[in-house]
Structure formats: C-alpha cells, structure tokens
Amino acid sequence: MNWGSLTRAERDAAYDNSNAVADSTALNEARAKASSEFRAAHPGHLDRRYGPRERATWDLFPASDPDAPCIVFIHGGYWQRNSKDQFANLIAGPHALGWSAALPGYTLAPDASLTDIAAEIHTALDWLAANGKAHGIGGTVVLSGWSAGGHLTALCLDHPLVRAGLAISGVFELGPIRDTYLNDKLCLTDEEIVKLSPMRLPMANKPLAIAYGTAELPPLVSDSRDLHARRSAAHLPGALIPVAGGNHFTIVHELRDAAGILTRHLPTLLV
C-alpha cells in the first residue's frame, strides 16, 4: 500500500475491520452471549480489583490444578471499545484442556492514553504475580490477546511474570494509525508512536507466536508478518501462524475451541 497517496477515507477503510467483515455484528453478538454464559458458569473469581479505575479488574478462571499453566487474554477493540466480559469464552479451549485463564480489564481511550493503558496492563500483571496463587493460579503464564490485545501482548512480553506470548491479529506499528479515524480518541503523540510500537522497540528474548487470518485487512497481515520477520532476523523464538481463511473476527475461534489451531499451539510455547 502506498500510504501517502491514499485519501483519508481509504486510510480509514484500511483499518476498519467491522465494515470489512459482513457478519461482524453477528459474530460479536454471539461471542458476547457465549462469554456471558461462560462467566455465569464460572462465577467464583470475577471482577477482582487490581487498580483504582473502574475497569481495572480481573476475571480469573483457575484450573483444578493450581500449578497448571495460565493463559492471560487481553481483549481487543482498538484500545477504545469492548470489555473483558465480552471475551471470556475465547479462553474456553485452553480451559477445557486444563489451563487456568485470566482476563484483565483496562481503561479505554479517550479516558486513558495508550501510555496509560500499557501501564495498566503492567500493573495488572504485577497484581497477578502477587495474588494469583490466592485464587488458584500459580502456574506459568502465557500472555495473549487479540487486535489491540495483540499489540499489548507484544508490548508487555517483557514483564517478569510472562513466560511466552501469543499475539493474535495485532497492530505492531502505530505510525499509520495516526492518519485514521482511530486517532480521534487515541490522540497519539510522536513519543508514543516510537515508545509503544513493538516494531520499533528492543524485543524480549521469549517465545512469541504471532497469528493472523489470511482474510484480514492488509495492514494487519503485514504487521504480523513484519514483526515475525524482525524477530526471526534476531533469532528470537516464536512461530508465525497464518490461519487459512480466517478473518479478524473468526480467527479467535481457533482459541475458543479445544481443537483449534491456536489452542493446540499454546503448549509448544512452554517447551
């Protein structure tokens, strides 16, 4: 894409996943309904506060074995919409295979800057390190997330609690975002684009699998491929996982389902 030659409308469309997927509304509604049912079936450790702001809470789903590995899943929504409550069913696959799971909430833009959001995720992980065992979660942590959560996964991979990461459909270079509708609420600064773009930062020497759907919008495909290429050039571990035919909203079914590609890949990150 020759980004500089595109109109504002074309730049907006390049990151507009909802309009790019015809049944995105139905897929979102189905995910939210299934997540509500999953939370209702596992109510013991919901909305555990880790910080002072309204959304700074955890939903925790401990396995029967407190030492089982744990997937921490960060929800998406371009850092400015959705909530952890709407994504609980996406950890059903790992949970069915004996993993613990945990979903952190975070404050959304424009009430928080992207700098603030990244700091909240670090604070949430600090809290889990200190308090997870009290809630039956004491095993190795794999950090994961979708879309904005994929970005935050790559950004927070260096946290001491995190053993490995699985970034799904993430945005890893923030520069183009400033030229789109997404920046109306994010209000990214020059400093944030440099300090919060995983493509521009020193990379943690930990496994990071990077997944994308082959039917996703071109910038999301290229961001995933480019970050993996940069990590590979530095001989850092982690697979590139193209999900054939997956779009921005169906790719997460591969984590939701116990036999899904992403669910099956999780244990390999701990080898």
Secondary structure as UniProt FT lines:
FT   HELIX           3..5
FT   HELIX           8..14
FT   HELIX           17..20
FT   TURN            22..23
FT   HELIX           24..41
FT   TURN            44..45
FT   STRAND          48..49
FT   TURN            54..55
FT   STRAND          57..61
FT   TURN            66..67
FT   STRAND          70..74
FT   TURN            78..80
FT   HELIX           84..91
FT   HELIX           92..96
FT   TURN            97..98
FT   STRAND          100..104
FT   TURN            109..111
FT   HELIX           114..131
FT   HELIX           132..135
FT   STRAND          141..146
FT   HELIX           148..155
FT   TURN            156..158
FT   TURN            160..161
FT   STRAND          162..168
FT   HELIX           175..179
FT   TURN            181..182
FT   HELIX           183..186
FT   HELIX           190..195
FT   HELIX           198..200
FT   STRAND          208..213
FT   TURN            214..215
FT   HELIX           218..233
FT   TURN            234..235
FT   STRAND          240..243
FT   TURN            244..245
FT   TURN            248..252
FT   HELIX           253..256
FT   TURN            258..259
FT   HELIX           261..265
FT   HELIX           266..270
//
